[in-house]
Each structure stands twice: as C-alpha cells, then as structure tokens.
Amino acid sequence: MLLVRLATALRSELGVTVPVAELFTLSTPSLLAARVSSEAGFAGDGLDPVLVLRAGSGQPLFCVHPASGLSWQFVGLAKYLPEDVPLIGLQSPWLTGEGAESFREVVLTYADRVVLMAPQGPIRLLGWSFGGAVAHQLAAELVSRGRTVSFVGMLDARMDAGAGAGSVAGLMAELGHAVTDELTIEEAVAMIRASDGGVIGALEEAQVARIVETYLASDRVFLTARWEAYGGEVLFVDAMVPERGFAGPASTGWRPLTPGLEAVPVECAHSELLDGEVLRVIGPLIADRLG
C-alpha cells in the first residue's frame, strides 16, 4: 500500500505518472530519483509478458506468475540473491489480450521466451501456485529440448484447480468474498477495487478487469493439464497454514512425477508466500540452492 501512496504522491506533486509495477523494481530512493529525472521516464503498465524485476550479468532466475498473471511480487527476493543474478518475471499473455487454449500451450510459449532470453547456460526457474506447476512442466520441456535446468523452485503449487475453477464466483470465494454464481466480471472488478487495500485494488478499472480475466483463464487452462514427469531436483515450499481453497501439503501430489522433490514446510498461508516475513525464511533457502 505504501507503493500505491508513493505513486499517487508522485503524480499529484510532480506530475509524473509511475506504474506501481515499476516502483516494485526501484529498490532505493536514488534509483527512483534517477528514473524520475531521466529522459527515458516510465513506460507501460507493468502487464507486459516479460518484466525485468532486476538486471544483472549472471544467469537469470525466471519467476513464473500465479493465476493473477502478475510476477511483480517476486522482486522481494532480490535482497537475498547475489547481486549479479537477474530476476526475470514471466507474466501471463492474457494480461495483454493474448492467451492460450491449453496448459500445454502456456508451457511451450514460456519455453520459447526462456530460450530466447537465456540462449546459453543452465536455466533456473521459480513459480508460485499456478506458476509453480508451470515451472515444473517448463523444466521437463526445456530438458526435452536439450537444455540444462539447474534449479526448479515450486511455491505451494497444487495439481488440482479446486472447486469453482474458471468461474467468477469461484475466484471471489478464493479472495474471501461470499457471492452468487451470477456475479459478472464488472461486478467482481468493482468489489475488488472497493475492498482491496493493496496494489491490485489501486489499479485502474481496466487493469483490474484484465487481472480478473487472467485468473479465470488460468483456472480454465489448468484443467487441461496432462502432467509429465520431471527427473531433476525440485525445491518445494509447502504453506502449512490452512487458507480458503488451500489446505494440506501441496507437495504430496507431485512426488510420483518428481523423484528429486525436496519439500520444505513453512508456517504461512498460501497467499503470504512472497510477503516480507516469509521471504526472510525462503529467500536464503532459494539463494543457497542457486549456489
């Protein structure tokens, strides 16, 4: 919420419109000041298919979005990783009006993106929720293309979409709202903007609508997934605090397909996995596995 207030202040006091997503990537006041005063300024709305969360000269860590389609939240990992490690956010094509007909198509599209951005060297992947499932299948696809995958991290990714998947009512129930099946996307957008005190609620109406549509599309294609085994090592973080739609260790279902899976239980809820307090626990863990 502090970032939302900062964006509002910059617009009202300096006349500078700064996408909230870019504030996630500007980690110090000096970086923000340099960007505000530069001729380059700010571009885009943070919904592009690829988002550079942090630049660097080393092998990147590709961070795959949850069902919302946004990878902004992964920027909090930066402080725990070596300074030369770029953080690259892979975001959903539905955010920009494109999309996919199946989960397999999502995986193939992201594999093409990763290969284009990392044509050489080992590939490192991290995904949260829906993105964790994508990362698992993405690793299998990249290996089939002859690439080396040196790290796969899955943050509480489930193999089932759950009840209400693909419906507006199901999405709103997941967000903690009791609604009827007749709720429209427009009504959902208004409800989210009115009740969400965080970043999503502060976005423009059209942006929130795209995020809602992306949630629903992610759920729909998830139902088409046909899981392939991955033989490499996987660091799996289980969120152990029950939450609406998320209860019990998510890692269990993946074990038959992932002989190298290492499950680490963390006392947090699914929705808290990239919060600051939780990153203090899992950030060093991920950094250690990256080497």
QUICOR-V290863 format. One record per residue. N is the residue number from 0. RES is the residue in one small letter. SS is DSSP state (a for helix, b for strand, c for the rest). PHI is phi in degrees with one decimal (NA if undefined). D_FIRST is the distance of its C-alpha to the first C-alpha in whole Angstrom. Layout:
N/RES/SS/PHI/D_FIRST + N/RES/SS/PHI/D_FIRST
//
This chain:
0/m/c/NA/0 + 1/l/a/-61.7/4 + 2/l/a/-66.3/5 + 3/v/a/-62.7/5 + 4/r/a/-63.7/6 + 5/l/a/-64.4/9 + 6/a/a/-61.2/10 + 7/t/a/-64.8/11 + 8/a/a/-64.9/12 + 9/l/a/-62.6/14 + 10/r/a/-70.6/16 + 11/s/a/-78.8/17 + 12/e/a/-88.7/18 + 13/l/a/-113.0/20 + 14/g/c/71.6/20 + 15/v/c/-108.0/18 + 16/t/c/-91.5/17 + 17/v/c/-118.2/15 + 18/p/c/-58.5/13 + 19/v/a/-56.9/10 + 20/a/a/-59.2/12 + 21/e/a/-70.6/14 + 22/l/a/-64.2/11 + 23/f/a/-59.9/11 + 24/t/a/-89.7/15 + 25/l/c/-98.1/15 + 26/s/c/-82.3/15 + 27/t/c/-133.7/17 + 28/p/a/-57.6/17 + 29/s/a/-66.5/20 + 30/l/a/-65.4/20 + 31/l/a/-64.5/17 + 32/a/a/-61.4/20 + 33/a/a/-64.1/23 + 34/r/a/-70.2/21 + 35/v/a/-62.1/20 + 36/s/a/-85.3/24 + 37/s/c/-78.5/25 + 38/e/c/-72.7/27 + 39/a/c/-64.7/26 + 40/g/c/61.6/23 + 41/f/c/-120.0/20 + 42/a/c/-137.2/21 + 43/g/c/78.4/20 + 44/d/c/-122.2/17 + 45/g/c/79.8/17 + 46/l/c/-107.6/19 + 47/d/c/-63.8/22 + 48/p/c/-60.3/24 + 49/v/b/-127.2/24 + 50/l/b/-126.4/21 + 51/v/b/-81.9/22 + 52/l/b/-78.5/19 + 53/r/b/-155.7/21 + 54/a/c/-82.9/25 + 55/g/c/-178.1/27 + 56/s/c/-98.5/31 + 57/g/c/-90.8/32 + 58/q/c/-72.3/32 + 59/p/c/-74.2/28 + 60/l/b/-106.1/26 + 61/f/b/-87.2/26 + 62/c/b/-108.7/22 + 63/v/b/-99.4/23 + 64/h/c/-61.3/20 + 65/p/c/-77.1/20 + 66/a/c/-62.0/21 + 67/s/c/-62.6/18 + 68/g/c/90.9/19 + 69/l/c/-95.4/16 + 70/s/c/-113.7/17 + 71/w/a/-52.9/14 + 72/q/a/-62.2/13 + 73/f/a/-67.7/16 + 74/v/a/-60.5/15 + 75/g/a/-63.0/15 + 76/l/a/-70.7/18 + 77/a/a/-53.5/20 + 78/k/a/-66.1/20 + 79/y/a/-98.7/22 + 80/l/c/-104.7/24 + 81/p/c/-53.7/27 + 82/e/c/-63.3/26 + 83/d/c/-87.8/29 + 84/v/c/-86.6/27 + 85/p/c/-71.4/25 + 86/l/b/-106.6/22 + 87/i/b/-114.6/23 + 88/g/b/-89.3/21 + 89/l/b/-93.7/23 + 90/q/c/-115.2/22 + 91/s/c/-69.1/23 + 92/p/a/-65.8/26 + 93/w/a/-64.5/25 + 94/l/a/-64.7/22 + 95/t/a/-111.7/24 + 96/g/c/86.6/27 + 97/e/c/-98.0/29 + 98/g/c/153.8/29 + 99/a/c/-148.1/32 + 100/e/c/-91.9/35 + 101/s/c/-151.0/34 + 102/f/a/-63.0/33 + 103/r/a/-60.1/35 + 104/e/a/-64.7/35 + 105/v/a/-59.1/31 + 106/v/a/-60.0/32 + 107/l/a/-65.4/35 + 108/t/a/-62.9/33 + 109/y/a/-70.0/30 + 110/a/a/-61.8/33 + 111/d/a/-62.6/35 + 112/r/a/-62.2/31 + 113/v/a/-63.6/31 + 114/v/a/-62.7/35 + 115/l/a/-65.4/35 + 116/m/a/-85.8/32 + 117/a/c/-131.7/34 + 118/p/c/-68.8/37 + 119/q/c/-135.9/39 + 120/g/c/84.1/38 + 121/p/c/-69.3/36 + 122/i/b/-108.0/33 + 123/r/b/-124.8/30 + 124/l/b/-129.7/28 + 125/l/b/-143.0/25 + 126/g/b/-140.3/24 + 127/w/b/-113.2/21 + 128/s/c/59.1/23 + 129/f/a/-49.3/24 + 130/g/a/-66.7/24 + 131/g/a/-67.2/26 + 132/a/a/-65.1/29 + 133/v/a/-62.4/29 + 134/a/a/-59.6/29 + 135/h/a/-60.8/32 + 136/q/a/-72.2/34 + 137/l/a/-64.6/33 + 138/a/a/-61.5/34 + 139/a/a/-62.0/38 + 140/e/a/-66.1/38 + 141/l/a/-65.0/37 + 142/v/a/-62.7/40 + 143/s/a/-65.4/42 + 144/r/c/-90.7/42 + 145/g/c/90.2/43 + 146/r/c/-91.0/40 + 147/t/c/-92.0/39 + 148/v/b/-110.2/36 + 149/s/b/-94.9/35 + 150/f/b/-153.2/32 + 151/v/b/-132.1/31 + 152/g/b/-117.6/28 + 153/m/b/-123.2/27 + 154/l/b/-101.3/24 + 155/d/c/48.4/25 + 156/a/c/-90.3/26 + 157/r/c/-101.6/29 + 158/m/c/-92.3/32 + 159/d/c/-118.3/32 + 160/a/c/-81.3/29 + 161/g/c/84.7/30 + 162/a/c/-67.6/31 + 163/g/c/80.2/29 + 164/a/c/-59.1/28 + 165/g/c/85.3/28 + 166/s/c/-110.5/28 + 167/v/a/-62.7/25 + 168/a/a/-62.6/26 + 169/g/a/-62.9/26 + 170/l/a/-62.0/22 + 171/m/a/-65.8/21 + 172/a/a/-63.4/23 + 173/e/a/-61.7/21 + 174/l/c/-85.7/18 + 175/g/c/95.1/19 + 176/h/c/-109.1/21 + 177/a/c/-88.5/24 + 178/v/c/-136.3/26 + 179/t/c/-95.4/29 + 180/d/c/-66.4/30 + 181/e/c/-85.1/31 + 182/l/c/-62.5/27 + 183/t/c/-90.9/27 + 184/i/a/-61.8/24 + 185/e/a/-61.4/23 + 186/e/a/-67.1/23 + 187/a/a/-64.0/21 + 188/v/a/-60.7/18 + 189/a/a/-62.5/18 + 190/m/a/-66.0/18 + 191/i/a/-64.7/15 + 192/r/a/-66.1/13 + 193/a/a/-78.7/14 + 194/s/a/-109.1/13 + 195/d/c/-87.9/10 + 196/g/c/-85.5/7 + 197/g/c/-100.4/5 + 198/v/c/-66.0/6 + 199/i/a/-62.3/10 + 200/g/a/-63.9/10 + 201/a/a/-91.5/9 + 202/l/c/-75.3/11 + 203/e/c/-65.8/15 + 204/e/a/-56.4/17 + 205/a/a/-65.3/20 + 206/q/a/-67.9/17 + 207/v/a/-63.4/16 + 208/a/a/-60.9/20 + 209/r/a/-65.3/20 + 210/i/a/-67.6/18 + 211/v/a/-60.9/20 + 212/e/a/-62.5/23 + 213/t/a/-68.5/22 + 214/y/a/-52.7/22 + 215/l/a/-65.6/25 + 216/a/a/-65.4/27 + 217/s/a/-60.3/26 + 218/d/a/-61.4/27 + 219/r/a/-65.1/30 + 220/v/a/-71.8/31 + 221/f/a/-59.3/30 + 222/l/c/-67.1/33 + 223/t/c/-92.3/36 + 224/a/c/-63.8/35 + 225/r/c/-122.4/38 + 226/w/c/-74.4/38 + 227/e/c/-108.1/39 + 228/a/c/-72.5/40 + 229/y/c/-128.9/39 + 230/g/c/-90.6/41 + 231/g/c/-85.1/39 + 232/e/b/-77.0/36 + 233/v/b/-135.3/33 + 234/l/b/-93.1/30 + 235/f/b/-116.1/29 + 236/v/b/-101.7/26 + 237/d/b/-94.1/27 + 238/a/b/-81.6/24 + 239/m/b/-95.1/26 + 240/v/b/-88.7/24 + 241/p/c/-59.5/25 + 242/e/b/-147.8/22 + 243/r/c/-51.0/23 + 244/g/c/86.0/25 + 245/f/b/-138.2/25 + 246/a/c/-148.5/28 + 247/g/c/86.5/30 + 248/p/c/-61.4/30 + 249/a/a/-74.7/30 + 250/s/a/-67.8/32 + 251/t/a/-53.9/35 + 252/g/a/-66.5/35 + 253/w/a/-85.4/35 + 254/r/a/-58.3/38 + 255/p/a/-62.1/41 + 256/l/a/-97.3/39 + 257/t/c/-139.0/38 + 258/p/c/-62.6/41 + 259/g/b/-95.6/39 + 260/l/b/-76.3/36 + 261/e/b/-114.9/34 + 262/a/b/-95.0/32 + 263/v/b/-121.6/30 + 264/p/b/-78.0/28 + 265/v/b/-130.6/25 + 266/e/b/-79.9/24 + 267/c/b/-156.2/21 + 268/a/b/-87.7/20 + 269/h/a/-53.6/20 + 270/s/a/-72.8/16 + 271/e/a/-98.7/15 + 272/l/c/-61.5/17 + 273/l/c/-109.8/15 + 274/d/c/-71.5/13 + 275/g/a/-55.4/13 + 276/e/a/-63.8/16 + 277/v/a/-74.5/18 + 278/l/a/-61.8/18 + 279/r/a/-62.9/20 + 280/v/a/-90.8/22 + 281/i/a/-87.5/23 + 282/g/a/-60.1/22 + 283/p/a/-61.9/25 + 284/l/a/-63.4/27 + 285/i/a/-65.7/26 + 286/a/a/-59.4/27 + 287/d/a/-63.6/30 + 288/r/a/-72.6/31 + 289/l/a/-69.4/31 + 290/g/c/80.1/33
//
